[in-house]
Amino acid sequence: FGLGLAAGDDAELLTIATDRGQRRTGLGGQIFLGLDRQAASRGLKRWVLEVARNNLPALGFYKSEGFVEIGVRTDYYRTREGRVDALVLSLPVGLVSGHKGA
């Protein structure tokens, strides 16, 4: 499943989750493509999200979709080992893999 919300002209990506057995099959990209189409139909302009700097699987997915870093929230997430920064990423709505330039 995927969850996003509209905040002004931004589409904020809150989460994309798949069953462990379905990871790395393209399902996350399909979910995000559906969210992107909804965002475009609502006239939203850009995707924005936060992700922990040490969440390498999520970062790999977002980078593969074309997200770029636009900011850092220092010590944003609390973990057992201490605190970790949140990277703020952005991507124009409509440029998600699968329908770039649509």
Protein Blocks (a to p, Z undefined) as FASTA:
>chain_A
ZZdddehjbccdfbdcddfklgonlmmmmmmmmmmmmmmmnopabdcddddfklmmlmmm
mmmnopacfbdcehkbccfklpaddddddddehiaghigoZZ
